[in-house]
Amino acid sequence: MRATTGAAGVRAEALRGRLTDLKASGEGDLRALVGEFRRAEVLVPVVDGSLLSAESGGIRWLFAFTDEAALERFAEARGEAVPERIPVFGARLLDQVMPRVDGPAGVAVDAGSLTGFALPPVTGIVPDAVALDSAGAGA
């Protein structure tokens, strides 16, 4: 699997920086964070031909990682081998993949890390079809 490089790698690094700043200060611009996520190439784990996800409280959470190290730490914490992963731009994940999820869905970015962050299933972040605060959720 290829490493995240070039402009996409710079965007993933910028996203990690925003996540770190947000966690350190407790303050941040959510719109800017979502914008960085949309422009960044993230790694999405795949298990048995499906994107790795988890359900909690009726919400499907897709996992996305800003680099190989974050994905490796996640797998290690779960006591599992590092899964296959595909690089995908955050915008594609949000705009093309999320609408195919049945019911409300969000994205867990760098799950299990100190800079981990959830992009919740609300309008303005995820498509209306998977947003909790939209009439289209679960439709």
C-alpha positions as CSV (number, residue, x, y, z in Angstrom):
1,M,0.0,0.0,0.0
2,R,1.4,3.4,-0.9
3,A,2.2,6.0,1.7
4,T,0.4,9.3,1.7
5,T,2.7,11.7,-0.2
6,G,2.8,15.0,-2.0
7,A,0.0,17.6,-1.6
8,A,-2.3,15.0,-0.1
9,G,0.3,14.2,2.6
10,V,0.7,17.8,3.4
11,R,-3.1,18.1,3.8
12,A,-3.2,15.1,6.1
13,E,-0.4,16.7,8.1
14,A,-2.4,20.0,8.3
15,L,-5.4,18.0,9.5
16,R,-3.3,16.4,12.2
17,G,-2.0,19.8,13.2
18,R,-5.6,21.2,13.5
19,L,-6.6,18.1,15.6
20,T,-3.6,18.6,17.9
21,D,-4.3,22.3,18.3
22,L,-8.0,21.6,19.0
23,K,-7.2,19.0,21.7
24,A,-4.5,21.2,23.3
25,S,-6.6,24.4,23.5
26,G,-10.1,23.0,23.6
27,E,-11.0,25.6,21.1
28,G,-11.0,25.5,17.4
29,D,-12.9,26.3,14.2
30,L,-15.0,23.2,13.3
31,R,-15.6,24.5,9.8
32,A,-11.9,24.8,9.2
33,L,-11.4,21.3,10.6
34,V,-14.0,19.8,8.3
35,G,-12.4,21.7,5.4
36,E,-9.0,20.2,6.2
37,F,-10.6,16.8,6.5
38,R,-12.3,17.2,3.1
39,R,-9.0,18.2,1.4
40,A,-6.9,15.5,3.2
41,E,-6.2,12.1,1.9
42,V,-6.9,9.7,4.8
43,L,-6.5,6.0,5.2
44,V,-9.7,4.0,5.5
45,P,-9.3,0.4,6.8
46,V,-10.9,-2.4,4.9
47,V,-11.8,-5.8,6.4
48,D,-13.3,-8.6,4.4
49,G,-14.0,-6.2,1.5
50,S,-15.9,-3.7,3.6
51,L,-14.9,-0.5,5.2
52,L,-14.2,-1.0,8.9
53,S,-16.9,0.6,11.0
54,A,-18.6,0.3,14.4
55,E,-22.1,1.1,15.6
56,S,-22.7,2.9,18.8
57,G,-26.1,4.3,20.0
58,G,-27.6,3.8,16.6
59,I,-24.9,5.6,14.7
60,R,-22.5,3.9,12.3
61,W,-19.0,5.3,12.6
62,L,-16.6,4.9,9.7
63,F,-12.9,4.9,10.7
64,A,-10.3,7.2,8.9
65,F,-6.7,7.7,9.8
66,T,-4.4,10.6,9.0
67,D,-1.3,8.3,8.7
68,E,0.0,4.7,9.0
69,A,1.2,5.2,12.5
70,A,-2.3,6.1,13.8
71,L,-3.8,3.1,12.0
72,E,-1.2,0.8,13.5
73,R,-1.8,2.1,17.0
74,F,-5.5,1.6,16.5
75,A,-5.0,-2.0,15.3
76,E,-2.6,-2.7,18.1
77,A,-5.0,-1.4,20.8
78,R,-7.6,-3.8,19.4
79,G,-5.2,-6.7,19.4
80,E,-5.6,-7.1,15.7
81,A,-3.3,-7.1,12.6
82,V,-3.2,-3.9,10.7
83,P,-6.0,-4.2,8.2
84,E,-5.8,-3.5,4.5
85,R,-6.3,0.2,3.9
86,I,-7.3,2.4,1.0
87,P,-6.3,6.1,0.6
88,V,-9.3,8.3,0.0
89,F,-9.9,12.0,0.1
90,G,-12.1,13.1,3.0
91,A,-14.5,14.8,0.5
92,R,-15.0,11.6,-1.3
93,L,-15.6,9.7,1.9
94,L,-18.2,12.3,3.0
95,D,-19.9,13.0,-0.4
96,Q,-19.8,9.6,-2.1
97,V,-19.4,6.9,0.6
98,M,-21.4,8.2,3.5
99,P,-24.7,8.5,1.6
100,R,-24.6,4.8,1.0
101,V,-24.6,4.0,4.7
102,D,-28.0,2.8,6.0
103,G,-29.0,5.3,8.8
104,P,-27.1,8.0,10.6
105,A,-23.3,7.9,10.2
106,G,-20.2,9.9,11.2
107,V,-16.5,9.5,10.9
108,A,-14.1,8.7,13.7
109,V,-10.8,10.3,12.7
110,D,-7.6,8.7,14.3
111,A,-9.7,6.7,16.7
112,G,-7.8,5.7,19.8
113,S,-5.2,8.4,19.5
114,L,-4.7,11.5,21.6
115,T,-5.8,13.6,18.7
116,G,-8.7,11.4,17.7
117,F,-11.8,13.3,16.7
118,A,-15.4,12.5,15.6
119,L,-17.1,14.2,12.7
120,P,-20.7,13.8,14.0
121,P,-23.6,12.9,11.8
122,V,-25.1,16.4,11.5
123,T,-25.9,18.6,8.5
124,G,-23.0,20.7,7.3
125,I,-20.6,17.9,8.1
126,V,-22.1,14.8,6.6
127,P,-24.7,14.5,3.8
128,D,-28.3,15.1,4.8
129,A,-29.1,11.4,4.1
130,V,-27.0,10.3,7.1
131,A,-27.4,13.4,9.3
132,L,-29.4,13.0,12.6
133,D,-30.8,16.5,12.3
134,S,-32.1,16.0,8.8
135,A,-35.4,14.6,7.6
136,G,-33.4,12.5,5.2
137,A,-31.6,10.5,7.9
138,G,-32.2,6.8,7.5
139,A,-34.6,7.4,4.6
